[in-house]
Amino acid sequence: MSRLRTEVPGPRSRELSARRKAAVAAGVGSTLPVFVDHAEPGLLVDVDGNRLIDLASGIAVTGVGNPAPRVAAAVHEQVDRFTHTCFMVTPYEGYVEVCERLAELTPGAHDKRSVLLNSGAEAVENAVKIARRATGRAGVVVFDHAYHGRTNLTMALTAKEMPYKHGFGPFTPGVRRVPGSYPLLDGLNGVEAARRAVAAVERPEEVACVVVEPVQGEGGFVVPASGFLPELARWCREHGVLLVADEIQTGFCRTGSWFASDHESVVPDLVTTAKGIAGGLPLSAVTGRAEVMDAVHAGGLGGTYGGNPLACAAALGAVDTMRELDLNAAARRIEAVALPRLRDLPGVVEARGRGAMLAVELASAEVAGRVAARCHQAGVVVLTCGTRGNVIRLLPPLVIPDELLAEGLDVLEGAMA
Ligand SMILES: *Cc1c(COP(=O)(O)O)cnc(C)c1O
């Protein structure tokens, strides 16, 4: 293919891989071991000069572009003024402005507060801390196929054993895992699936929060049956349990609305965000009802780097880009173009997803691995996911040019044939 100058990975990437082996911990994986030199809209250009079509966005992060011009400009401007003070030592405006935007954009018109952190896992950890403090209860309910991160608490919330939890225990107690809604496998409607889920919670009065991905990410891009999230929200209200929507992968236009909870008009008590929030700079947040967030004593939340000024500047540039380019509409357009094509691919058990968060479930992990490897050799970056590893997922940048998306889908089609 004309975008490729060498085989993938090329000789320069292979040299770097050899160096990496001697310096980088073996536990850190890479889907596709090509070393990136720079990026262009919808493309990653590697050190051998190969131009790879990016259908991953660094796991749903660089939706706004890589680099997005407004993100780059905001970071350049900030990096020359100051790079860090620690908001807990001396504050700065950017942090406050990001929290104001989060209050505007997250579901619900109620009074909200936010805390800014560095990673998705850290946001989920803090959401649980806040929920426990606000309710005076300890229990946490999570779902089959859930993914919430790799720290000790979030490993306990994450479902998949290998590679995320294997040998890393013991894990924090108090976590109850219940079945979710996986229409392909359970055949239940949303209300039935939600009732089955909450029926498995023995003592709701001891539960601080339910943590749910409105569309499951690593677990297989599972879209719950409609009615599942609203029924869950209703049960939470009835039992004084806080609903935490983990929108880390689904947030910021990825599914064609600001947040995936919006598709069913669900208003969570707490929302965790990260990934797409800041165009690639490390930033995450917990945003929630003022009375819940402010139940935490002064000094109870924070961290040295949380809400770093460069990351805040990047987030403001990213949100401006989402508005200016209407990336919600862009995500819906990607769905309209790509989902019908995915449905027509040979060997697909199910094509599903929302917006620019799309996937095909295949017969086995072995098949998915082979298809992904063929895409990689042909210069298209795709990822796999799913508890059984049998799902190919597409997370294109929301700004991907139409012809690159079409070309990427052509390659996937060829790989499936
Ligand atoms: C990626 C992800 C996380 C963890 O985020 P990190 O920044 O990798 O710690 C948590 N929840 C969901 C839904 C995710 O997709």
The ligand as an ORCA input file, in Angstrom:
! r2SCAN-3c Opt
* xyz 0 1
  C      -9.407      3.645     30.415
  C     -10.473      3.532     31.392
  C     -10.238      3.690     32.761
  C      -8.856      3.882     33.338
  O      -8.250      5.046     32.859
  P      -6.666      5.233     33.016
  O      -6.421      6.648     32.602
  O      -6.035      4.232     32.096
  O      -6.334      4.972     34.436
  C     -11.321      3.628     33.623
  N     -12.570      3.443     33.164
  C     -12.837      3.297     31.854
  C     -14.250      3.124     31.402
  C     -11.798      3.320     30.921
  O     -12.064      3.156     29.627
*
